Amino acid sequence: MTTIFRRATPADVAAIAAFNQAMAQETENKTLATGTILAGVERMISDPSLGFYLVAEADGGPVGCLGITFEWSDWRNGLFWWIQ
C-alpha cells in the first residue's frame, strides 16, 4: 500500500470532518455537531489565512489528516504553526 500526502481540497470536507469527530469522541468523549464541524472545515479549506489541512491517502481514499492553524506571536514577532 502506498500512502501519499497532499493538501486538502473542498472534496475532502466530509472525510476531514468525520476524522475530527472521531478524534474528539476518542480523546475527549466529546460529540461535535456535524453542521458546525462541516462548516469549520470548509471555512479553513477556503480561507488559507486560517490554516490548512494535509490529507493522507491510500488505495484511492483518505485515511487520515493533519490540520495546521496559525498563531501570531508578538513576543517573537513571528507566526507559529499549531498541529491539530
NUTI-429438 format. One record per residue: residue number from 1; x, y, z of N, C-alpha, C in turn. Coordinates in Angstrom, 1 decimal, decimal comma, padded with zeros to 4 digits. Layout:
BEGIN
<NUM; <X; Y; Z>; <X; Y; Z>; <X; Y; Z>>
...
***
This chain:
BEGIN
<1; <000,8; -001,2; 000,0>; <000,0; 000,0; 000,0>; <000,9; 001,2; 000,0>>
<2; <000,6; 002,1; -000,9>; <001,4; 003,4; -001,0>; <000,5; 004,5; -000,4>>
<3; <001,1; 005,3; 000,4>; <000,4; 006,5; 001,0>; <001,0; 007,7; 000,4>>
<4; <000,1; 008,6; 000,0>; <000,5; 009,9; -000,5>; <000,0; 011,0; 000,5>>
<5; <000,6; 012,1; 000,5>; <000,2; 013,2; 001,3>; <000,0; 014,4; 000,4>>
<6; <-001,1; 015,1; 000,6>; <-001,5; 016,2; -000,3>; <-002,3; 017,2; 000,5>>
<7; <-002,4; 018,4; -000,1>; <-003,2; 019,5; 000,5>; <-004,7; 019,1; 000,3>>
<8; <-005,5; 019,4; 001,3>; <-006,9; 019,1; 001,2>; <-007,6; 020,0; 000,2>>
<9; <-008,6; 019,5; -000,4>; <-009,5; 020,2; -001,3>; <-010,9; 020,2; -000,8>>
<10; <-011,8; 021,0; -001,4>; <-013,2; 021,0; -000,9>; <-013,8; 019,6; -001,0>>
<11; <-013,3; 018,7; -001,8>; <-013,9; 017,4; -001,9>; <-013,6; 016,6; -000,6>>
<12; <-012,6; 017,0; 000,2>; <-012,2; 016,3; 001,4>; <-013,0; 016,8; 002,7>>
<13; <-013,9; 017,7; 002,6>; <-014,5; 018,3; 003,8>; <-015,2; 017,2; 004,6>>
<14; <-016,0; 016,4; 004,0>; <-016,8; 015,4; 004,8>; <-015,8; 014,4; 005,5>>
<15; <-014,8; 014,0; 004,8>; <-013,8; 013,0; 005,4>; <-013,1; 013,6; 006,6>>
<16; <-012,6; 014,9; 006,4>; <-011,9; 015,5; 007,5>; <-012,8; 015,8; 008,7>>
<17; <-014,0; 016,2; 008,4>; <-015,0; 016,4; 009,5>; <-015,2; 015,1; 010,2>>
<18; <-015,3; 014,0; 009,5>; <-015,5; 012,7; 010,2>; <-014,3; 012,3; 011,0>>
<19; <-013,1; 012,5; 010,5>; <-011,9; 012,2; 011,3>; <-011,9; 013,1; 012,5>>
<20; <-012,2; 014,4; 012,4>; <-012,2; 015,3; 013,6>; <-013,3; 014,8; 014,6>>
<21; <-014,4; 014,4; 014,1>; <-015,5; 014,0; 015,1>; <-015,0; 012,7; 015,8>>
<22; <-014,4; 011,8; 015,1>; <-013,9; 010,6; 015,7>; <-012,8; 010,9; 016,7>>
<23; <-011,9; 011,8; 016,4>; <-010,8; 012,2; 017,3>; <-011,4; 012,8; 018,6>>
<24; <-012,4; 013,7; 018,5>; <-013,0; 014,4; 019,6>; <-013,7; 013,4; 020,5>>
<25; <-014,3; 012,4; 019,9>; <-015,0; 011,4; 020,7>; <-014,0; 010,5; 021,4>>
<26; <-013,0; 010,1; 020,7>; <-012,0; 009,2; 021,4>; <-011,2; 009,9; 022,4>>
<27; <-010,7; 011,1; 022,2>; <-009,8; 011,8; 023,1>; <-010,5; 012,6; 024,2>>
<28; <-011,7; 013,1; 024,0>; <-012,3; 013,9; 025,0>; <-013,7; 013,5; 025,3>>
<29; <-014,2; 012,4; 024,7>; <-015,5; 011,9; 024,9>; <-016,5; 013,0; 024,5>>
<30; <-016,2; 013,8; 023,5>; <-017,0; 014,9; 023,1>; <-017,6; 014,7; 021,7>>
<31; <-018,9; 014,9; 021,6>; <-019,6; 014,8; 020,3>; <-019,7; 016,2; 019,7>>
<32; <-019,1; 016,3; 018,5>; <-019,1; 017,5; 017,7>; <-020,3; 017,6; 016,8>>
<33; <-021,0; 018,7; 016,8>; <-022,2; 018,8; 015,9>; <-021,7; 018,8; 014,5>>
<34; <-022,4; 018,0; 013,7>; <-022,0; 017,7; 012,3>; <-022,0; 019,0; 011,5>>
<35; <-023,0; 019,8; 011,6>; <-023,1; 021,1; 010,9>; <-022,0; 022,0; 011,2>>
<36; <-021,7; 022,1; 012,5>; <-020,6; 023,0; 012,9>; <-019,3; 022,6; 012,4>>
<37; <-018,9; 021,3; 012,5>; <-017,6; 020,8; 012,1>; <-017,5; 020,9; 010,6>>
<38; <-018,6; 020,6; 009,8>; <-018,5; 020,7; 008,4>; <-018,2; 022,1; 008,0>>
<39; <-018,9; 023,1; 008,6>; <-018,7; 024,5; 008,3>; <-017,3; 025,0; 008,6>>
<40; <-016,8; 024,5; 009,8>; <-015,5; 024,9; 010,2>; <-014,4; 024,3; 009,3>>
<41; <-014,5; 023,1; 008,9>; <-013,5; 022,5; 008,0>; <-013,6; 023,2; 006,6>>
<42; <-014,8; 023,4; 006,1>; <-015,0; 024,1; 004,8>; <-014,4; 025,5; 004,9>>
<43; <-014,6; 026,2; 006,0>; <-014,0; 027,6; 006,1>; <-012,5; 027,6; 006,1>>
<44; <-011,9; 026,6; 006,8>; <-010,4; 026,6; 006,8>; <-009,9; 026,3; 005,4>>
<45; <-010,5; 025,4; 004,7>; <-010,0; 025,0; 003,4>; <-010,2; 026,2; 002,4>>
<46; <-011,2; 027,0; 002,6>; <-011,5; 028,1; 001,7>; <-010,8; 029,4; 002,1>>
<47; <-010,2; 029,4; 003,3>; <-009,5; 030,6; 003,7>; <-008,1; 030,3; 004,2>>
<48; <-007,1; 030,3; 003,4>; <-005,8; 029,9; 003,8>; <-005,1; 030,7; 004,9>>
<49; <-005,7; 031,9; 005,2>; <-005,1; 032,7; 006,3>; <-005,4; 032,0; 007,6>>
<50; <-006,4; 031,1; 007,7>; <-006,7; 030,4; 008,9>; <-005,8; 029,2; 009,2>>
<51; <-005,3; 028,6; 008,1>; <-004,6; 027,3; 008,2>; <-004,8; 026,5; 007,0>>
<52; <-004,4; 025,2; 007,1>; <-004,6; 024,3; 006,0>; <-004,6; 022,9; 006,6>>
<53; <-005,1; 022,0; 005,8>; <-005,1; 020,5; 006,1>; <-004,3; 019,8; 005,1>>
<54; <-003,6; 018,8; 005,6>; <-002,9; 017,8; 004,7>; <-003,7; 016,5; 004,9>>
<55; <-003,9; 015,8; 003,8>; <-004,6; 014,5; 003,8>; <-003,7; 013,4; 003,4>>
<56; <-003,7; 012,3; 004,2>; <-003,0; 011,1; 003,8>; <-004,0; 010,2; 003,0>>
<57; <-003,6; 009,7; 001,9>; <-004,4; 009,0; 001,0>; <-003,8; 007,6; 000,7>>
<58; <-004,6; 006,6; 000,7>; <-004,1; 005,2; 000,3>; <-005,2; 004,5; -000,3>>
<59; <-004,9; 003,7; -001,3>; <-005,9; 003,0; -002,1>; <-007,0; 003,8; -002,6>>
<60; <-006,7; 005,1; -003,0>; <-007,6; 006,0; -003,6>; <-008,6; 006,7; -002,7>>
<61; <-008,3; 006,6; -001,4>; <-009,2; 007,3; -000,4>; <-008,4; 007,9; 000,8>>
<62; <-009,0; 008,8; 001,5>; <-008,4; 009,4; 002,6>; <-008,3; 008,4; 003,8>>
<63; <-007,2; 008,4; 004,5>; <-007,0; 007,5; 005,6>; <-006,6; 008,3; 006,9>>
<64; <-006,4; 009,6; 006,7>; <-006,0; 010,4; 007,8>; <-005,8; 011,9; 007,4>>
<65; <-005,7; 012,7; 008,4>; <-005,5; 014,1; 008,0>; <-004,7; 014,8; 009,2>>
<66; <-004,2; 016,0; 008,8>; <-003,4; 016,8; 009,8>; <-003,9; 018,2; 009,5>>
<67; <-004,2; 018,9; 010,6>; <-004,6; 020,4; 010,4>; <-003,5; 021,2; 011,0>>
<68; <-003,2; 022,3; 010,3>; <-002,3; 023,3; 010,8>; <-003,0; 024,6; 010,9>>
<69; <-003,0; 025,2; 012,1>; <-003,5; 026,6; 012,3>; <-002,4; 027,5; 012,6>>
<70; <-002,6; 028,8; 012,5>; <-001,6; 029,8; 012,7>; <-001,9; 030,6; 013,9>>
<71; <-000,8; 031,0; 014,6>; <-000,9; 031,9; 015,7>; <000,2; 033,0; 015,6>>
<72; <-000,2; 034,2; 015,6>; <000,8; 035,3; 015,6>; <001,3; 035,5; 017,1>>
<73; <002,7; 035,6; 017,2>; <003,3; 035,9; 018,5>; <003,9; 037,3; 018,5>>
<74; <003,4; 038,2; 019,2>; <004,0; 039,5; 019,3>; <005,3; 039,4; 020,1>>
<75; <005,4; 038,4; 021,0>; <006,6; 038,2; 021,8>; <007,8; 037,9; 020,9>>
<76; <007,6; 037,2; 019,8>; <008,6; 036,7; 019,0>; <008,6; 037,3; 017,6>>
<77; <007,6; 038,2; 017,4>; <007,4; 038,8; 016,1>; <007,4; 037,8; 014,9>>
<78; <006,6; 036,7; 015,2>; <006,6; 035,7; 014,2>; <005,3; 034,9; 014,2>>
<79; <005,1; 034,1; 013,2>; <004,0; 033,3; 013,0>; <004,3; 031,8; 013,4>>
<80; <003,5; 031,2; 014,2>; <003,7; 029,8; 014,7>; <002,6; 028,9; 014,1>>
<81; <003,0; 027,7; 013,8>; <002,1; 026,7; 013,3>; <001,7; 025,8; 014,5>>
<82; <000,4; 025,5; 014,6>; <-000,1; 024,6; 015,6>; <-000,6; 023,4; 014,9>>
<83; <-000,1; 022,2; 015,3>; <-000,6; 021,0; 014,7>; <-001,9; 020,5; 015,4>>
<84; <-002,9; 020,3; 014,6>; <-004,2; 020,0; 015,2>; <-004,5; 018,5; 014,9>>
***
